[in-house]
């Protein structure tokens, strides 16, 4: 019920042509509440973004462990994986740990960055 209500509210924001930043904020609020609610989900998102080759090449963690992290949803994420992903993607550190973005200090999320790129690609007018 809450999800249906939130999606209707997001649609109303879009339809009424509120500023893009308000719409973007509400969209991320929904995303954080309903899609990326756990640290494990966020770690796996960043690991997928990096790709297996980069993970193995640029971290001290081996192929078997990264494969386990990526494909076994029951495995617990260790602080070692958190630290290594934080080194690879420093701009996502806060989001990985907290699920929150703080763009004013350069801490965003992959979805936040993508949405900003998409907003920049829209024609004015």
Protein Blocks (a to p, Z undefined) as FASTA:
>chain_A
ZZmmmmmmmmmmmmnopafklmmmmmmmmmmmmmmmcfklmmmmmmmmnommlmmmmmcb
dfklmmmmmmmmkbccdfklmmmmmmmmmmlmmmmmnopacfknopacfklmmmmmmmmm
pceZZ
